[in-house]
Amino acid sequence: MSGALASFSILAIGARELSGEVSIAQSLFIRSVIGLVFLSGIYFIQSRVKHSKGNRTQTNMTVNQPRAKIIKLHLFRNVFHFIAQYGWFFGIGLLPLAEVFALEFTVPIWTLLIASVFLDEKVTRNKLFAIFFGILGVLVIVQPGYALIDYASIVVLGSAICFALSHSATKSLAKTESPLTILLFMCIVQLPIGFILSLTDWVWPQGQQWLWLSVIGLSALLAHYCLAKTMQYAEVTTVMTLDFFRLPLIALVGVAFYNEAFEVPLLIGGGLMLIGNLIGVRGIAKQKSET
């Protein structure tokens, strides 16, 4: 999960650097192309290694053969994930990074509701306390007012709901699919969507733009690999609670790279999130000891 937090923060920097220069759809399309190229290289190396060892058995790092139901779940996950990313990239270009992440962190609330209904995850007292302290930390950091209630904020809030649907689908897929398989379908499904939507305002990237597109492609790949891997070991509501740590981290990025103000509420909010996560982790340990 630490790898996911760091990778998502790097991804946000790349998205901010390209804002207004390359369209969101085109950025997502090129990200999928980079992901496919990188994954193809991994599978090629694996196949060569297996061939040299004379091993024809399938490992958990190879592509599984998903059933029709699994394919539909991949499609469901990636359509909502694409919509969520589009809204996220849109918000990053218009709002301070900390505010975008704060609005995005309504995701644990939606995820808790969705997971309790469709994944039969228990809504425990520790989870509720963890989410409460996480949201409280968000409110302390961004100190929301009427200025947040605008078009960009509504779009980011809508993307948060789509992220929750996507994360819940990822948790369901992680029961049978390897992280690399989930990533492969992500690139395959989202590539044509991004390409079609980018045709109307396509521009060829120049110079440093290719660098930032590569940063977006590789950091997104690593972030989602770490996230899918985390889903194999923890409930989706627990994972999303840990994701609260991304807000103080990205706020520090805003201070360091974009001269956004560093304020005491950032430290207080981060402390509240830490308390929430400690409560959540304690609840997990208690459940394991009881079983």
Secondary structure, DSSP 8 states (H G I E B T S, - for coil): -HHHHHHHHHHHHHHHHHTTTS-HHHHHHHHHHHHHHHHHHHHHHHHHHHHHHT--S--TTS-----HHHHHHHHHHHHHHHHHHHHHHHHHTTS-HHHHHHHHTTHHHHHHHHHHHHS-----HHHHHHHHHHHHHHHHHH---GGG-SHHHHHHHHHHHHHHHHHHHHHHHTTTS-HHHHHHHHHHHHHHHHHHHHGGG-----THHHHHHHHHHHHHHHHHHHHHHHHTTS-HHHHHHHGGGHHHHHHHHHHHHH-----HHHHHHHHHHHHHHHHHHHHHHHHHHH-
